[in-house]
Amino acid sequence: MSSLLAFSIIFIVGYYVLLDEDPYSWWVTKLQDWVNWIGGHISFSALPAWCIAVGFPAVIALMLDILLHNLYLDFFLNLTVLFLCTGMTSFMRYHHQIINAVYANDSTQAAKIANQWNLRRQQVEDSPDHFVPRLLGLCALRLHEDVLAVLVWYALLGPAGAVLATANYVYAHSEPAEPLEFNLVDMVAAAVSIIVVSISGNMGPALGQLSGLRPDKAALAAGDIDPQRISLEDVPKFGKLLMRAFVIGSIGTAVLLLLFI
């Protein structure tokens, strides 16, 4: 019950954007510093480096969960971990800003917001070719990485799962990181995200993206949007699609937590 109560609080805070500077941004920065330190001081192949950079914080969270559960303080750990690891507030804020900027045809502002939100090395540039689809794809991808992936692993493993998903995401997009050829953490989360997006929109085309594990392409397909012929009329519809996916993913997490209580 403590995990469900903590999740309910986080959902309300995130959905209504009750935090201007959310703890998620601070935590992601700290994880980036940790991953960069590992990459700069320890020379390992991909799997051992991943185990240290990603697995170690998750193990610490698991140990704290066991300890505090025995002391009946696990609610506070669940609340703290969810505040740090779920980017609900960040997603809602940036998503609304990008959708509004694109709909207002302000491509310069949209690109600026996207690059503030985008951890990847490749910047989102204001260019006439595929600019709007890339922005919408970024929104869908950040829904997957900031929210749905974390909720999937939180529902499965509790606080350790949330830390695992967030650290895995940071590791995958850090400069020193050597990517894993088989990243089970992201594969499981991507599959669930595509299913959530499919339920929220056009199921057939979206599920067709499942083999490629691309939540951004699945979201475009679920919104009946052709990336080659996108129009501004598609943008509000796409925004509503992601909001439905956000809510359905959250409700699904709450149901899973109820089943495991």
N, C-alpha and C positions, 0 to 999 in steps of 0.2 A: 504493500500500500504506500510506503514511503516513496518508492520510485515513481509511482503514478502521480502522487501529489506534487512531487518535485517537477515532473514533466509538465503537469497542468500549469504550474506557475510560470515555467519557462515559455510555454506556448503563448500564454496571455501577454507576457512581456514582449516576446518577439513579434507576435502578430500585430500588436498595436503600437510597435516601435516605441516602447516606453523608456528606452535607453538611447541617448544620443551617441555616446562613446561606449560601445558594448565591450564587455570583457573578452569576447571572442577575438577581437583584433589584437589585444594585448597578448593573449595566449598564443596565437599564431606567430606573432613576432618572437616570442620566447622559444617556441619550437623551431623556428627558422634559425635562431642563434645556436640552438643545440645541434641541429643537423649540420650547420656550417662548421661548427667546432669539430664534430665527428669527422666530417669530410676533410678538414684541414690538418688533423692531428693523427688520424688512424687510417692506415692503408689496408683496406680489406676489399674483397670482392663483393659483389652486389648483395648476396644473401646475408653474410655476417654483418655487413654495414647496416642493412635494413633492420636486422634483429636488434642491434644496439640502438640505432637512432629511433626506431619506432616501437620495438618490443619492450625496451627498458621502461619508458614512461608508462606503458600499459600495465606492466608487471607491478610497478609502484602503485598504480591506481587499484589493481586487484588486491594487493596486500592491505592497503588502507580500507578497502571495502570489507574485507574479512575482519579486520581489527575493529572497525567502527560498528559493523553489524553486531558483533558480540557485545558492544557497549551501548547498543540501541541508539547510535548516532548516525546511522547510515543515511537518514533523510538529508542531513546537512552535506554529506559527501555527494549524494546524487544531485542536489541543487547546485552545489559549487561546480561539479564537473559539467553539468548541462549548461550552466552559464558560460563556462569557458570554451566548451567544445561545439555547441550548436550555434551556427551563425544565423539564427532566425532574424534577429534585429538587423544585422548587416544585410542579409538577403532582401528583406522587405524594403529597406531604405534605398539600396542601390537599384533594385529591380524597378521600383516606382520611378526613380529619377531617370533611368535609361529609357523606359517605355514612354514617359512624358516627353523627354527630349527628342526621341525619334518621331513621335506623333506630331510634335511641333516643328518637325523638319529642321531641327537645330543639330546638324551633324557634328559640328565642332564641340559643342557641349556634351553630346552623347559619347564621342570618342574620349573626351577628357574624363568623364565619369567611369567609362569602361576601363580605362588604363589605371585608374585608382583602385579598381576592384579586381583587376586581373593580375594574378601572381605569375603568369607565364612569361617566358622570355620574349615571346613575340607580341609586340604591341598591336592594339586595335587602331588602325589608322583611318582617317577620314578619306576614303577613296570611293569612286563611283561603283566599283566592281564588288558585289557581294558584301557591301558594308552593313546593311540592315540585317541580312541573315546571320552574319557573324555576331552582331550585337545580341540578337535573339538567341542564338546558339550559346553565347556566353551566359545569358540569364539562365537558360536551361541547365547548363553545366554547373553553374554555381548553386542552383537549387539542389542538384545531385550531391555536390561536394560539401556544401556548407550545412545542408539540412538532412536530406533523405539518407545519405550514406551514414551519417552519424546516428540517425534514429534507428536504422536497421541494426547496426552493431550494438547500440545501447539496449535495444530490445532483446538481443541475443545474449550479450555478455555483461550488461550493466555498465557501470562507470568505466571499467577497463575497456569495454568495446567502444565507447565514445572516444576515449583517449586514443585508442588504436586507429580508429578511422581518421581522426583529425591529424595525428602524427603521420599517418601513411600519406595523406593528401599533401602535407607540407613537404615530406621527403621526396615525393614524386616530382615536385616542381622546384626543387632547390638545385642550385648550380653544381655543387660537388657530387650530387647524388648519381650513382650508377643504377639506372632503372632495372627492376626485376623483369625477367622475361615472362614470369607467371606470377601475377600479383593477385592472390586469392581474395584478399581484403577488398580490393576495388572491383573485382569481377562479380563477387556476390552482391555488393551494393549497387553496381551498375545494372545488373539484371533486375533487381527489385525496383530501382528507380524507373527503368523502362516499363515495367509492368504497371507501376503507379501512374505514369504518364499515359499509358495505353488506356487504363480505366477512366482517366480524366478526359480523354478526347477520342480520337479515331483509332480504335484498337488494332485493326488489321495492319495498316501501314506502320504503325508504331512498333508492333511486335515484330515486324519484318526487320527492324534494326537490332533485334536481340542478339543475333549471332556476332555482330560487330561490337556489341557493348558500348554503343555511343548514345548516351542520354540526350545530348544536344540535338542530334539528327532525329532521334525518336520523337522528341518534343515538337520539332518542325513538322514531322509526318503526322503526329497526332492532332496538330492544329490545322490539318489540310492545307499546309503552306508549301508551295513549290519554291525552293530556294532560288531557282532561276527566274521566277516571275513574281516576286514578292511585291505587295502593295501596302500603302499606309493603312488601308482598311483592315489588313491582317493583324496589325500590331495590337490593338485593344483586345481582339479575340485571343491572340497568343498570350497576352498578359493574364486574361481570365483563365486560360488553360493552366498556366503555371500556378495560379492561386488555388485552383481546384486540386492540382497535384499536391500542393503544400498542405492543404486541409486534409485530403484523403490519406496522405502519408502520415500525418500526425494522428488521425483517428486510428489508422492501422496500428501505429505504435502503441497507442493507449489500449487497444484491444489485446495486443500481444502481452503487454505488461499485466493486464487483468488475468490473462490465462496463466501466466507464470507466478502470480501471487499465491 
